[in-house]
Structure formats: C-alpha cells, structure tokens
Amino acid sequence: MPNNTRNDAPTKRPLKAYAFDPSQGRNLGNYMTINVRNEQLAPGPVGRYLCVIDYDASNDRYYEPVDLDDPAVLLWGGLDPSESDPCFHQQMVYAVASETIGRFEFALGRMAKWGFRGGRKTDPNRSRLRIFPHAMQEANAYYSRDLRGLIFGYFPASETDAGDSLPGQTVFTCLSHDIVVHETTHALIDGQRRFFMEPTGPDTPAFHEGFADIVALFQHFSYKEALVEMIQKTGGLIYRLNVAPEVAPADGGPVIASELSTSNPLVQLAKQFGEAMGMRAALRQALGTRPNPRDLERLFEPHDRGAILVAAVFDAFFSVYVRKTRDLMRIARASGAASGPDDLHPDLANRLAKEASKIAGHFANICIRALDYCPPIDIRFGDFLRALITADYDLVPDDRYEYRAAFIEAFRLRGIRPEGVVSYSEEALRWCPPEQMTGISPPRCQGLDFDLFSLPTPEQQKKNATILSLFGKNNAAALGLTPGVPVEAHSFHPVHRVGPDGRFRVEIVAELMRQTQVPLDPKDKKSVKFTFRGGTTIVLDRHGQVRYAIQKKLGKDNDQNERLRRQREYYYQMDATSGLTTYLGPFPLDGRPMNFNIIHRGY
Amino acid sequence: MPDTLDSNRIRVRMYRVGFGDCFLVSLPLSGNGGVRHILVDCGVHGKGNIGTMDSVVENIAKVTDSKLAVVIATHAHQDHISGFDPDKFNKFEIGEVWMPWSEDPNDPKAVKLKKKHVALAAQLNDHFAAQAFIGGRMSSSLAAASAAVANLVANKTSLQALHSGFGGTARIRFLKAGDNFQNVENVPGLSTRILGPPTDEKFLAKMDPPAGHSYLRLNGNRAEAVNQLRPFSAKWEIKPSDRKMANLRLPESEKKRIKGDVASDSLDGLAFALDKAVNNTSIVALFAFGGQTLLFPGDAQYGNWAAWLEEDGSADILSSVGFLKVAHHGSVNATPKDALEKMSTGKFAAMVSTQSKPWPSIPRVPLMDRLKQQTRNKIVRSDSLAIKNLPHAPKGPAVAKLPSGFVKGDFWYDYFIKL
C-alpha cells in the first residue's frame, strides 16, 4: 500500500482508455488505465490546459459532457471503455491528451503553452486547447490554430473491406490512442515555436507529421502488458512487423484463430482507421521498408516523407535496444533456452520489457528536447539530426550506450544529410557556439526576467521581448542575423533540466526573427508576394551567455540565396500537385501556418 | 463548300469557344486523295461560354463537308464534349470515335470508376447548390470548386451521342496508354501512339474518392443532409441551455466558424480531387504524319504525364514534337516542367485554348512565358482573338503580329505545318 495520509491530495487520477483502439478488443492489455496528473475538473472535462467540448458540427448538436469527479465515476477509476458512450470518448481524449502534455513537460523541463491567441474576452476557455471529439462526419482529425483546438471526425467503415471492424460500423478517430497523441503533439509543437508550422519546403510538413508519429509510437512502449506479450510472441524481436501464430499451422493452412499470424501493434499506427478506410493495414508503420537513400528525392507527400524520419528514429531505437539486451539474451541461451520466439521465460520477458520501455522513454525525451535546438523556421531533417545530437550531448556528455552513434548511423543510411557539415562525426554534427560560426563572440544577454516555477507573466514577456530584440539588433553579425532588418523576439522559454549525473541546468531558449516580402516569381513584375523569414534560435545559459545560435539566414533576394530559391521551387511544386491551386493560383501559400486539415486528408 | 488544302501542309485549327477545347486537324493525302479531318474535342464550360459554339460546329461541317475520319473525346468533361450535339453531329459521316478506356462500358474497372465519379459529382453538385441556397460561405474556393464540379454534370446527351457513334456506323475505340495504330483506317499515312491514360492500379487509386463525407441536398425549400450518420443514440444529446453546459456552450458565430471549417473546406478539396481525377483520364495522343509529330494531351494532369515520362524514350518523343496543344488550358499543373524543358527550343509551335473566366488564375502566367521562350514566340492563345459582335468576351493579351505559320480566321486561329 502506498503510504498516503489523509491530508495528502491525490497526485494522480486513474482513467481508463484503449491502449490502441476498439478494434483490438481486449487483446494485449488494450483496456488500460492512464494515471494522469490530478487536477480540478469541471464537466467536459475542463481542466487547466484542456477543455473537451462535445459539439458535433455535422449534426449541429451537443452530447452530454462527462463529470469525472462524479463519485460513481471516481470509484470505478473512470468509465469503462465503450464505443457507444460519448462520455467515455471524452474521458479518453482528455486522458490521452493529458498524458501527452505530461510527456512534453517532463522532457522540456517547463510548462506547456499553446500557440494560439485570441478568443473572446468573455470566453471562459480562451486559454485552453479545445478538443472536439465528434466534430464532424469525416475520416480525418486535425489541429487548427484558428479554431484553437483539435478536431476529431467519425465515419462509416468501408462496406467492402473493413478489416477488424464491421462493414459500415461507425469508426471514431478520437478512440484511437495514436491519433489523439498525434494531434496533441501538433498543438504542443505549435505552442513551442511561432513559425515552425510554416510550410517552407518538403521537409517542414513532413517533419510535423513524422514527429507526431514518433511521439505516438514511443507511447506504445509504455504499455507494459502489451509490451510483455509482444516480447514473448516475437522472442524479444519487437521490431518485427508480424507475429508468428501461437500454434504453427498444419500443412493445409491455418484452421483456428491461434494458427493465424497477426500484425505487431507496437510498431503500427492507427490500425482501425487504416483498415476501416479499406487499406487492409494500419495507417502507418514505424519501419516501413528497407532504408533507401534515394527515398528523399522521391517522396514528397508529407506522411510518406515523414515516414523516412520515423524510420530513422526507430532504427536507432531498436539498435540500442538490441545492443543493451544482448547480454540478457546470451544469459538466457547459456542456460539452455531456445533462441526462437517459443517460450521466452516470463522473467526474461519482463526484464526485456523493462529495458525496452526505459529506452523508449529516453528516446522520446531526446526527440522532444531536440525541439529546443531546432532552427526557428524551415526545419530540414538534417537540422533535426543536429538538434538531436546537440540536445543529447548537452545533457549526457558521456554517450556510454551509443545513442548518438545509433542516431547518426540510422540517419546516414537514409541519406539524411545536414547542410554545411563536413562529416557524420558527432563533433561535426553538434551545433557550435556563435564565435566558432561567425568569429564574433556576443556579450551576455542580461536583465531577462523569469521565474522557474511559473509561466512568465505578460509584463515579464513584454520586458524580455524588448531585451531580446535589442540584443539581437546589437549583435546581428555575431548571431547570424541579416543586418538592417528589424528583429522580433518570439517564443521565450526558460528551461530547467536534470541530467542523469544529477547536474541541474537552467537555460533560456528564444527565437529572433526577421522577415521580408519577396515576389514568388522574381522575373514577373506582377507576381504575388510572400513573406520570407529568417531567424536564429538562441540557447542561453543562466548567465545570459549565448551557447548556441542556430540559424536560418534571411539573406538578400539574389541568385546566391539558396534557401530562398528552394522555397520558391517548393511553392511551384506545391502548385503542381495541388488540385486547389489549379483553379485558385498560388496565393493561399503566403506565410500561413500549414493546413493540417488538408494535409491529413491526404489526397 | 469544303475548303481546299495544299497537299504539302497540315492545318491545325483552334476554335475560340471560350473556356473549352475544339481543335480540327486536317491532313492532306498524298497524290490527289483529298483531305482527312480529325476533330479533337468540342466543348465549352457553362461558366466560360462566349456563345460561339453553334458557329463553330457549322464551320466544321462546312470545311469538312460533314466528313470526319476520327472524332476524339479526350475525357468526359463538359468543356471538352458539350458541343457534341447529336442533332448536329448525327448528320456527319464519322469514321471512328475515340474515347479513353475509362469510358468503356465492357470494362468492369472502368464501369466501377465511372459510377463513382458520376455519383460523387452529382452529390457534390447538389451540395454546392444547397449551400448557395442557404447562403453558406461562398468563398473564392467554394465558387471555384462548384464550377469544377459543374464541369462534370449534365454531360449525358453528349456522352450518349459519342457512345452511339453518333447514330451511325462509326467504329468506337476505347484507348489506353500503349495503344499503337500504324495506319488509322481512312487516313493513310497517319500513325498514332497513345501515351495516356494508364491503367495500372496505382494510377487508379488516385481516382478513388475517400469515404465518409456527408452532403447537403435541396428538398423543396430547405437544405437537408443526406447519408448523415448519427453517432450516438438520442439519449446522449443535451441542450446547450442545460446547467452542465454553462462553460461549454459556443456562441452562434463560433459554431458557424467550426461548421465552415469542417464541412465546406473538405468538400471543396474533394471537388478538386475529383476534377483532377477526371482530367487524368484524358487521352494523350501523339500523331505522326508525313514526318511531323503532333502532341494532343487533352487535360492530362501531372499524374497522367508522370506515368509515361518515366518510361524510356520519353525524351526522344518530346524532342521530336513539332506541335503541342497545351494541356488543360494552360493551367499550372498540366504541363510538367520536365516535359516542357525536354522539348526542342524553337522547333515546335503551341496553341492554348483558354481564357481567364471562370478561373482567373488560368492560364498560368509563368507557364505562358516559358512556352513563349521554348517555342521562340510560336504560340497563340485563343482569347487573343477579337471576335466581331462579341465585345464582352474576356480578352487575352492582344497580338500585334501573328508568328509565322499562324493565320487568323473569324473565330479561329490556323497553324500550318509544312510537310
């Protein structure tokens, strides 16, 4: 029994949810309990960060909101999984989104923030992310900064080929754990970085899709029951896509259910959704096909391209897992255990599961923490590799288990090449301090006002913005900012972190941005214009010393500006594949955040 | 009286119909065998019609003596087939009618695809009508989408006429990428290679609309939703006035915003996707006659082009082209950069049947500029032609002096290719 006294407020609230989605039934610990941080909740639920509003725009009606503080609900540890009860759906989206927020706060070492502004003064939920679990009849779900929320759809499963669902049954995207994590991740990233979502090249939308998938997939490895079972079924080789049947089928082929081989849900995303769309498979997989460096030149659809990033990260993860568990496997074999998937000793399975889930936790943290080390705009996969290496080095200088080597190798295999680096060595990939890049050492940035235990107040924000933009202006050359254009400071974040060696670090991350208007077609005098941005992410230590200045230069509108040329090329390409621009021209591109509504529909 | 054609030149006549396509290719036979005519498309979009279609068909009858060796309907869009009026064309003597394989009533894949397209177009068309009726958001996107869908409906009469071979003895062929005719019947010396549309599964998948949308329909005086799902039983519904909803109810303006975001955008996107899918069923025909090569890509969009551009020998084909009918009225995604750059600079001429109504961003200015460079100015746009009695037809850029080889007519441009 935990040693709670009567006066301790409970820190956790147990809530039930599907670990995967309803199509898994009760298999694999699919009925799981998520322990979310306890907070005061109003019916909805409405908490500090989230507000679940069950408004159905397709039917123009509201569904009864759940009251999670109702004693009857509390005593059962939350409502039981049910497809027909909208209150359970609300509970599940709340629980899964809260779990995801918690993951980000833990990794980033600070409180979560949302990227939207506005909303009426009278709106009691203006600072909360609104979740609409049944907003529309459509096979889609998306994050919208405009609507300040997550939109989830529901739809009839395919009549001809619905996989594990009944033909024509209603499929709810909000009951897919993966989809909820994916969309919440979009919202969380938008809260970290103001311009991250601007589509400036094929890598930007792909990065967002890939990153959200990475977070969702790593989440799978925290489901202990499913993990142990899959380890047993795969003989520890959890990266395998298919699982051998429980009983080897006879010559005539499988006759009973136990003789059928199944797919491995740990490495798949949104199984029910994919199957219900008639795709005969999960929506996406962690490791799709063999690594092929040419894929980057070939795949441009955001999800396909994002899959390259997902595969690179999971390749690194599984490599480390295999390396770290090799000793366990050897010990098992030495004691006479078979090397195949048959009858892995339950103790061994438990140990392997513990390792897998621990490593998965590390990897998820590294990936999320890397966000702080990304350039403020126009992210490319190569930048992300550099951010990963730097983020991990900063916290864990001694790479005993070769996490970083695994990342580098996996990215290299897929042809992801950071620009302006001479080699794939760790040293070359790490971002370097500004004096090494520009030869000038900027002074300390002093006077920043923040408090580690609360979000900055609006007054603090304003003051810090002024200090930072002035700092940027005065040290433009040292920070790689094009001189002569006003600097705006955005996304100021104080960060506190504790490394595995117990070191406590305080850092400040901020973005300094510049922008200019340029014509889409430089040869056409009447061409539409778009906003071209450049900027630098600065990472300061607690004394205000600039540790890193991670840049995307604005530069001039001339032939040498490779980044501008590429962005123009990308806009033309988008024209060439979009049905919309055929008739509407390229104007919707201008400086807008990406439209996840359209990306997710995936035409 | 049928016109005469010098025995040493091919004539391509582009009629100005408005937003649509109608091209008459006239080929002189060797010796004194006369002339053979091929009609590539005959249609105009309802919202871009300048009212010349009747005169166009009269002119075709006159110059061909009502004899057409081949009639090609590149794809089933209004702006390519609306002019095939059975009352007029049944009087023609027609050798062959060519349509894409997706029109073949004996091909189960085609039938399934077609059914889907037609059903979806009808639903979308109803939806846009109902939405306009209830005064829904009429953004530029919606207007463009509803015009794109309008292009797909009300084509029944023309399609029936084409499928019946215009009530005569015309031979009907359904074409696919890879078809090759060395000597087309009636036209000695003409060989034809069909480059599109492809038939492979990957290509077809692009034309499969996603499931799960709900649509509006007009029923008498009100708009009602069709195929709407009710995800939960009625006992779960709650009135916004309920006490529990105190902090959750949304103001009307907010509800409207959400409805707009989730409903109409999605159907606009679907409408454009469907439009692209049908454009991609376009026949892409490469004619070779007397050593000259002419490329007619219909409204092929990137997907259709990509399929054959990837094949070996596509570069040779492109560099040999002497005449190009610019695809899809010169829109942005119908002439791949790769393709245009592989054509021989200064060695080919091009014609664009286009106008900026109903879609202002067609034709695409940078594409027009590049075409001008690639053809060394041997290009004309149909809307540059001023037509008497039609002062209100949208005007393209005026042409001071036609490039060599081009001749202006009453409501057409001719281009002559020397043999």
Interface residues (C-beta under 8 A of the other chain):
Chain A: A42 P43 G44 V46 C51 I53 D54 Y55 D56 A57 S58 N59 D60 R61 Y62 Y63 E64 P65 D67 S84 D85 P86 C87 R120 P124 N125 F132 H134 A135 M136 Q137 E138 A139 N140 S144 D146 L147 I151 G153 Y154 F155 P156 S158 T170 F172 M277 G278 D521 K523 D524 K526 Y572 D575 A576 T577 S578 G579 L580 T581 T582 Y583 L584 G585 P586 N597 I598 R601 Y603
Chain B: S140 S141 A144 A145 A147 A148 P210 A211 G212 H213 S214 A225 Q228 L229 R230 P231 F232 S233 W236 E237 I238 K239 P240 K244 M245 N247 L248 R249 L250 P251 K255 R257 I258 K259 D261 V262 A263 D265 S266 D268 G269 F272 A273 D275 K276 Q301 Y302 H328 S331 V332 N333 A334 P336 K337 W359 P360 S361 I362 R364 V365 P366 D369
